[in-house]
Amino acid sequence: MMKICVLVLCVAFVSSAPQVKENDNDFELPAGTITCQIDSPDRDECIKEAIQDMLPKLVNGLESLRIPPIDPYRVESQSMTFRRGDAFAATGTIRKTNIYGASNAKITDVKTKITKTHISTQIKAYVPHSTVEGYYKGEGRFNGLKIKSKGYFNVTATDINLVSRTEGDIIEVNGKEYVKLTKFEVSPQFGDLKVYATGLFPDEELSRITLKFVNQYWPFMVREMMPQVRAAIEPLLIEEANKFLLHVPIRKMLYYGEDSA
């Protein structure tokens, strides 16, 4: 679900870009893009409206801006490690994973702070329904018992409230200014969550009981795992967002009133 946040952030910057001028042929935006003025008192409300308008337009991505298709969003491979004291440790890899739901997100609030050298954002979004499905392989240790699993997985979440907070520096490269993110915090809350997976254990009954336990006590498990998930995912979100942000000069994305004079 956190991958949705990096998509929303990139859309936020795209949506705030000024209309293409004649000498900006290397930078094209989808027709009808809502544009916003950086020094307007209504900037944040305008950006909120612009993101909402842009999301469904990016279902198939925007190659020129290095934004991949957002619905589904494809993750070829991602590894993660979990640990709880000395009793439990697990390492897992997901692959060929699709994340559905980003294009249906509702942007509920946007707050930005922008100076000549720094930018920070807080974006709140509500996603009514999201599904993550793919294949996994993992191994773990619980009180000396070693477990290896692999198979198909499907996680469906509903009533998701996402809050993303970012900070970045405005840097100059070859005479042009770019945003380079240095911080990306994500806080998701789920209304409900259902997990399905094959191949957890050789014994099918044990797998069934385990899934029943996970689906009953998922709030506790999310609370326990989220700090380690965030520690692993957030550096990757910074990397993904910077692929876009360091590709497009900020003055192509955020403009002052005199720019359009």
C-alpha positions as CSV (number, residue, x, y, z in Angstrom):
1,M,0.0,0.0,0.0
2,M,2.9,2.4,0.6
3,K,3.8,2.4,-3.0
4,I,0.6,4.3,-3.6
5,C,2.0,7.2,-1.6
6,V,5.0,7.7,-4.0
7,L,2.6,7.7,-6.9
8,V,0.5,10.3,-5.3
9,L,3.6,12.4,-4.5
10,C,4.8,12.3,-8.2
11,V,1.3,13.1,-9.4
12,A,1.3,16.1,-7.0
13,F,4.3,17.6,-8.7
14,V,3.1,16.8,-12.2
15,S,-0.3,18.4,-11.4
16,S,1.4,21.6,-10.2
17,A,3.3,22.2,-13.5
18,P,2.6,25.2,-15.6
19,Q,1.2,24.8,-19.1
20,V,3.8,24.0,-21.8
21,K,5.2,27.1,-23.5
22,E,6.6,27.2,-27.1
23,N,10.2,26.8,-25.9
24,D,9.3,23.9,-23.6
25,N,8.8,21.2,-26.3
26,D,10.8,18.7,-24.2
27,F,8.1,18.7,-21.5
28,E,4.6,17.7,-22.3
29,L,1.6,17.3,-19.9
30,P,-1.6,15.5,-20.6
31,A,-4.2,17.7,-22.2
32,G,-6.5,19.6,-19.7
33,T,-4.0,19.4,-16.8
34,I,-5.0,21.7,-13.9
35,T,-2.1,24.1,-13.2
36,C,-1.3,25.9,-9.9
37,Q,0.6,29.0,-8.9
38,I,3.3,28.6,-6.2
39,D,2.8,32.0,-4.6
40,S,-1.0,31.9,-4.6
41,P,-2.8,31.7,-1.2
42,D,-5.0,29.0,-2.7
43,R,-2.0,26.9,-3.7
44,D,-2.6,23.8,-1.5
45,E,-6.3,23.6,-2.4
46,C,-5.4,23.9,-6.1
47,I,-2.8,21.2,-5.9
48,K,-5.4,19.0,-4.1
49,E,-7.8,19.4,-7.0
50,A,-5.1,18.9,-9.6
51,I,-3.9,15.6,-8.0
52,Q,-7.4,14.3,-7.9
53,D,-7.9,15.2,-11.6
54,M,-4.6,13.7,-12.7
55,L,-4.8,10.3,-10.9
56,P,-7.1,8.5,-13.4
57,K,-5.2,10.0,-16.3
58,L,-2.0,8.2,-15.2
59,V,-3.5,4.7,-15.1
60,N,-1.3,3.8,-18.1
61,G,1.7,5.9,-16.8
62,L,3.5,8.8,-18.4
63,E,6.8,7.6,-19.9
64,S,8.1,11.1,-20.7
65,L,8.0,11.9,-17.0
66,R,9.3,8.5,-15.9
67,I,6.0,7.7,-14.2
68,P,5.0,4.0,-14.6
69,P,1.4,2.8,-14.9
70,I,-0.2,3.3,-11.6
71,D,-3.1,0.9,-11.7
72,P,-2.0,-1.7,-11.5
73,Y,1.5,-0.7,-10.2
74,R,4.0,-3.4,-11.0
75,V,6.7,-4.6,-8.5
76,E,9.0,-7.1,-10.1
77,S,10.8,-8.0,-6.9
78,Q,11.1,-6.7,-3.3
79,S,12.8,-8.3,-0.3
80,M,12.2,-7.6,3.4
81,T,13.3,-8.9,6.8
82,F,11.3,-9.0,10.0
83,R,12.6,-9.6,13.5
84,R,11.0,-9.7,16.9
85,G,13.5,-10.2,19.7
86,D,15.4,-13.5,19.6
87,A,12.4,-15.7,19.1
88,F,11.3,-14.7,15.6
89,A,13.0,-13.7,12.4
90,A,11.9,-14.0,8.8
91,T,13.1,-13.0,5.4
92,G,10.8,-12.8,2.4
93,T,10.7,-11.8,-1.2
94,I,7.7,-10.9,-3.3
95,R,7.9,-10.9,-7.1
96,K,5.7,-10.3,-10.1
97,T,3.4,-8.3,-7.8
98,N,0.5,-6.0,-8.9
99,I,-0.9,-3.3,-6.7
100,Y,-4.5,-2.1,-7.6
101,G,-6.4,0.9,-6.4
102,A,-4.2,4.0,-6.8
103,S,-6.4,5.5,-9.5
104,N,-9.4,5.4,-7.2
105,A,-7.7,7.3,-4.4
106,K,-9.5,10.4,-3.0
107,I,-7.1,13.2,-2.0
108,T,-8.5,14.7,1.3
109,D,-5.9,17.2,2.3
110,V,-2.7,18.8,1.0
111,K,-0.3,21.0,2.9
112,T,3.0,22.4,1.4
113,K,5.8,24.6,2.6
114,I,8.2,25.9,0.0
115,T,11.2,28.2,0.3
116,K,14.0,29.0,-2.1
117,T,16.0,26.0,-0.8
118,H,13.5,23.6,0.8
119,I,10.2,21.9,0.2
120,S,7.9,19.8,2.4
121,T,4.6,18.2,1.8
122,Q,1.8,16.5,3.7
123,I,-0.7,14.7,1.6
124,K,-3.7,12.8,3.0
125,A,-5.6,10.3,0.8
126,Y,-8.4,7.8,1.2
127,V,-8.4,4.6,-0.9
128,P,-11.7,2.7,-0.7
129,H,-10.2,-0.6,-1.9
130,S,-6.8,-1.9,-2.8
131,T,-5.5,-5.4,-3.7
132,V,-1.9,-6.6,-3.8
133,E,-1.3,-9.9,-5.5
134,G,1.7,-11.8,-6.6
135,Y,4.1,-14.5,-5.6
136,Y,6.3,-14.9,-2.5
137,K,9.2,-16.9,-1.2
138,G,10.3,-16.8,2.4
139,E,12.0,-18.5,5.3
140,G,11.8,-17.9,9.0
141,R,12.8,-19.1,12.5
142,F,10.5,-19.3,15.5
143,N,11.9,-20.5,18.8
144,G,14.4,-22.8,16.9
145,L,11.8,-24.0,14.4
146,K,12.8,-23.3,10.8
147,I,10.1,-22.7,8.2
148,K,10.3,-22.3,4.4
149,S,7.3,-21.2,2.3
150,K,6.6,-20.1,-1.2
151,G,3.4,-19.6,-3.3
152,Y,0.8,-17.1,-4.4
153,F,-0.5,-14.4,-2.1
154,N,-3.4,-11.9,-2.2
155,V,-3.9,-9.1,0.3
156,T,-7.1,-7.0,0.0
157,A,-7.5,-3.8,2.1
158,T,-10.5,-1.5,2.4
159,D,-11.1,2.0,3.9
160,I,-7.4,2.9,3.7
161,N,-6.3,6.3,5.1
162,L,-2.8,7.3,4.0
163,V,-0.7,10.2,5.2
164,S,2.6,10.9,3.5
165,R,5.1,13.5,4.7
166,T,8.1,14.4,2.6
167,E,11.0,16.8,2.9
168,G,13.4,17.7,0.1
169,D,16.1,20.1,-0.9
170,I,16.1,22.3,-3.9
171,I,19.4,21.8,-5.6
172,E,21.0,23.3,-8.7
173,V,22.4,21.1,-11.5
174,N,23.8,22.6,-14.7
175,G,22.0,25.9,-14.1
176,K,18.6,24.3,-13.4
177,E,16.9,23.7,-10.0
178,Y,15.5,20.3,-9.0
179,V,13.9,18.8,-5.9
180,K,15.8,16.0,-4.2
181,L,13.8,14.2,-1.5
182,T,15.6,13.5,1.7
183,K,12.7,12.2,3.8
184,F,9.6,10.2,3.1
185,E,7.3,9.1,5.9
186,V,4.2,7.0,5.3
187,S,1.4,6.3,7.8
188,P,-1.3,3.9,6.6
189,Q,-4.5,3.0,8.5
190,F,-6.7,0.1,7.3
191,G,-10.4,-0.3,7.9
192,D,-10.2,-4.0,7.1
193,L,-7.6,-6.4,5.7
194,K,-7.9,-9.9,4.3
195,V,-4.9,-12.2,3.5
196,Y,-4.8,-15.3,1.3
197,A,-1.8,-17.3,0.5
198,T,-0.8,-20.8,-0.7
199,G,2.2,-22.8,0.3
200,L,2.6,-21.6,3.8
201,F,3.1,-25.1,5.2
202,P,3.2,-28.6,3.7
203,D,0.2,-29.4,5.9
204,E,-2.9,-27.7,4.4
205,E,-4.8,-27.7,7.7
206,L,-1.9,-25.9,9.4
207,S,-1.9,-23.3,6.6
208,R,-5.7,-22.8,6.9
209,I,-5.4,-22.3,10.7
210,T,-2.5,-19.8,10.2
211,L,-4.5,-17.8,7.7
212,K,-7.5,-17.8,10.0
213,F,-5.3,-16.5,12.8
214,V,-3.8,-13.7,10.6
215,N,-7.1,-12.6,9.3
216,Q,-8.5,-12.4,12.8
217,Y,-5.6,-10.6,14.5
218,W,-4.3,-8.5,11.6
219,P,-4.5,-5.2,13.5
220,F,-2.0,-6.5,16.1
221,M,0.2,-7.9,13.4
222,V,0.2,-4.7,11.4
223,R,1.2,-2.7,14.5
224,E,4.0,-5.1,15.2
225,M,5.3,-5.2,11.6
226,M,4.8,-1.6,10.5
227,P,7.9,0.0,12.0
228,Q,10.1,-2.6,10.2
229,V,8.1,-2.3,7.0
230,R,8.5,1.5,7.0
231,A,12.2,1.3,7.7
232,A,12.7,-1.0,4.7
233,I,10.2,0.7,2.3
234,E,10.7,4.4,2.9
235,P,14.3,4.6,1.5
236,L,12.9,2.8,-1.6
237,L,10.1,5.4,-1.9
238,I,12.7,8.2,-1.8
239,E,14.6,6.5,-4.6
240,E,11.5,6.0,-6.7
241,A,10.3,9.6,-6.3
242,N,13.7,11.0,-7.0
243,K,13.9,9.2,-10.4
244,F,11.1,11.6,-11.4
245,L,12.0,14.7,-9.4
246,L,15.6,14.8,-10.5
247,H,14.5,14.4,-14.1
248,V,12.2,17.5,-14.3
249,P,13.4,21.0,-13.2
250,I,11.2,22.4,-10.4
251,R,10.4,25.5,-12.4
252,K,8.7,23.3,-14.9
253,M,6.5,21.9,-12.0
254,L,6.0,24.9,-9.7
255,Y,5.7,28.4,-11.0
256,Y,5.5,31.9,-9.7
257,G,3.0,34.5,-10.9
258,E,5.5,36.4,-12.9
259,D,6.4,33.2,-14.9
260,S,3.0,33.4,-16.7
261,A,3.0,37.2,-17.1
